[in-house]
Amino acid sequence: MTEAIFLSAGVPDPKRGPAYAETADIVAITSAVSALAYVTLGRRPLVWGGHPAITPMILVMCEDMSVDYAEWVTLYQSEVFKEEFPEDNKRFQNVVLTANVRGDREASLSLMRERMFTETQFRAAVFIGGMGGVVAEYEMFRKFQPDARVIPVTSTGGASLEVAKIMGGVPSDFQFNRDYVALFHEHLDISVKEERYRVPAEQPTAVEERYWRRGN
């Protein structure tokens, strides 16, 4: 999956991460995640560590677009959080479970992330909102995927701001452009002319062959 996109996103909890919550824009976070799904689904494989708030939203969008959720989306989840898994996980075969490391939350998350970033070759990663876990994913992603493009959507606040700071600055439209659909089309190099395909196997290898044509 050399065209795969990695998503790292979350809504900061004021109790666990007050500093992240202070800068977070929940409406922007939701809008950015929805826009990323709209731009990528049926066009690029999407991978992330499954999140209870995000998984159902992506599932509904897949159904609306008539693309196969289990084929286009891959979720990684650690067994350490087994009691918190979304009910939607039970319906599909697209969840990669990683081991619970002696009940140690951080060790288990580290193992999950290492598997995410070594089992797939990514074209880009998008960081939206979030707390310390988003920063940790950025740092590990950079270690294992040094050539991939990184897009911290700083207008969503939270940990995306810290990621941008670590990077030493990012394009101004990451902060000021709230048209997230246009933002992702541009920075992920996904043309608005690309057709969506029900499953990846139906998608032509050459990008130019995926463009819709009048009269077809």
C-alpha positions in Angstrom: 0.0 0.0 0.0 2.5 2.6 -1.1 -0.2 5.2 -1.5 -1.6 4.6 2.0 -2.5 7.6 4.2 -2.0 7.5 8.0 -4.4 9.3 10.2 -3.6 10.4 13.8 -6.5 12.3 15.4 -8.3 12.9 18.6 -10.4 15.2 20.7 -8.4 16.4 23.7 -9.8 15.6 27.2 -9.8 18.7 29.4 -9.0 16.5 32.5 -6.2 14.4 31.0 -4.7 17.0 28.7 -5.9 20.5 29.7 -3.1 22.3 27.8 -4.1 20.5 24.6 -7.8 21.0 25.2 -7.3 24.7 25.7 -6.2 25.2 22.0 -8.4 22.5 20.5 -11.3 23.4 18.1 -13.7 20.4 18.3 -15.7 21.6 15.3 -12.6 21.9 13.2 -11.3 18.5 14.4 -14.6 16.8 13.3 -14.7 18.7 10.0 -11.1 17.9 9.2 -11.5 14.1 9.9 -14.7 14.1 7.7 -12.9 15.9 4.9 -10.0 13.5 5.0 -12.4 10.6 4.8 -14.2 12.3 1.9 -11.0 12.9 -0.1 -9.4 9.5 0.5 -12.1 6.9 0.7 -12.3 4.8 -2.4 -9.1 6.4 -3.7 -6.4 5.7 -1.1 -6.0 3.2 1.7 -6.5 4.8 5.1 -4.8 3.5 8.3 -5.1 4.5 11.9 -5.2 3.3 15.5 -9.0 2.9 15.8 -10.7 5.6 17.9 -14.2 5.1 19.3 -15.4 8.5 18.0 -13.8 8.2 14.6 -14.5 4.6 13.6 -18.3 4.9 13.3 -18.0 8.2 11.4 -15.7 6.6 8.8 -17.9 3.6 8.5 -21.0 5.7 7.7 -19.1 7.7 5.1 -18.0 4.5 3.4 -21.5 3.2 3.2 -22.7 6.6 1.8 -20.0 6.4 -0.9 -20.6 2.7 -1.7 -17.0 1.7 -1.0 -16.0 -1.4 0.9 -15.0 -0.2 4.4 -13.0 -3.4 5.2 -11.0 -3.1 2.0 -10.1 0.6 2.1 -9.7 1.1 5.9 -7.3 -0.7 8.3 -7.6 -0.2 12.0 -4.9 -1.1 14.5 -5.9 -1.6 18.1 -4.1 -2.9 21.1 -5.6 -5.7 23.2 -4.8 -3.5 26.3 -7.9 -1.5 25.4 -10.1 -4.5 24.6 -12.9 -3.4 26.9 -13.2 -0.1 25.1 -13.4 -1.4 21.5 -16.2 0.1 19.4 -19.1 -2.3 18.6 -18.5 -1.6 14.9 -15.2 -3.6 15.1 -17.1 -6.8 15.4 -18.7 -6.4 12.0 -15.5 -6.3 9.9 -12.2 -8.1 9.2 -10.2 -4.9 9.0 -9.0 -4.7 12.6 -5.4 -5.6 13.3 -5.1 -6.5 17.0 -1.7 -6.1 18.7 -0.6 -7.7 21.9 -1.2 -6.5 25.4 2.3 -6.1 26.8 2.0 -7.2 30.4 -0.9 -4.8 31.0 1.4 -1.9 30.4 -0.5 0.8 28.5 2.5 2.7 27.1 4.4 -0.5 26.1 1.3 -1.9 24.4 0.7 1.4 22.5 4.4 1.5 21.5 4.1 -2.0 20.1 0.9 -1.2 18.2 2.5 1.9 16.6 5.6 0.1 15.6 3.6 -2.4 13.8 1.5 0.3 12.1 4.6 2.0 10.8 6.5 -1.1 9.7 3.8 -3.1 8.1 2.7 -0.4 5.6 4.6 1.9 3.4 2.9 5.3 3.7 2.7 8.2 1.3 1.6 10.7 3.9 0.4 11.2 7.5 -2.2 13.6 8.7 -2.3 14.9 12.3 -5.5 16.4 13.6 -6.1 17.8 17.1 -5.2 15.2 19.7 -3.0 15.0 22.8 0.3 13.5 23.7 -0.4 10.3 21.8 -0.6 12.2 18.6 2.9 13.7 19.3 4.2 10.2 20.1 2.8 8.8 16.8 4.4 11.7 14.9 7.8 11.0 16.4 7.6 7.2 15.7 6.1 7.8 12.2 9.1 10.0 11.3 11.5 7.3 12.5 10.0 4.5 10.4 8.7 6.6 7.5 11.2 9.4 7.0 10.3 10.0 3.3 6.5 10.3 3.8 4.8 13.7 3.7 3.5 15.0 7.1 0.5 17.3 7.4 -0.3 18.7 10.8 -3.6 20.5 10.5 -2.8 23.2 13.0 -6.2 25.0 12.7 -7.6 22.1 14.7 -5.4 22.9 17.7 -4.3 20.4 20.3 -1.3 18.3 19.6 -1.2 19.3 15.9 0.3 22.6 17.0 3.1 20.7 18.9 3.8 18.6 15.8 4.2 21.7 13.7 6.5 23.2 16.3 8.7 20.1 16.3 8.8 20.3 12.5 10.0 23.8 12.6 7.0 25.4 10.9 4.5 24.4 8.3 2.7 26.1 5.4 0.3 28.8 6.5 -2.7 27.2 4.9 -2.5 24.4 7.5 -3.5 27.1 10.0 -5.8 29.4 8.0 -7.5 27.3 5.3 -10.7 25.8 6.8 -11.7 24.3 3.5 -10.3 21.0 4.5 -11.5 19.2 1.4 -9.4 21.5 -0.8 -6.5 21.4 1.6 -6.3 17.6 1.5 -6.8 17.4 -2.2 -3.8 19.7 -2.7 -1.4 18.4 -0.1 -2.1 14.7 -0.6 -1.9 15.1 -4.4 -5.3 13.5 -4.9 -7.1 15.0 -7.9 -10.8 15.9 -7.7 -11.1 14.1 -11.0 -10.2 10.7 -9.5 -13.0 8.2 -9.5 -13.8 6.2 -6.3 -13.5 2.4 -6.5 -15.5 -0.1 -4.4 -12.4 -2.0 -3.6 -8.6 -1.3 -4.3 -8.4 -4.3 -6.7 -10.7 -2.4 -9.1 -8.5 0.7 -9.1 -6.1 1.2 -12.0 -2.4 1.3 -11.1 -1.8 4.4 -13.2 -3.3 7.5 -11.5 -4.2 9.0 -14.9 -6.4 6.1 -15.7 -8.5 6.8 -12.6 -9.8 10.1 -13.8 -13.5 10.4 -14.7 -14.3 11.1 -18.3 -17.3 12.9 -19.7 -19.6 10.6 -21.5 -18.6 7.5 -19.5 
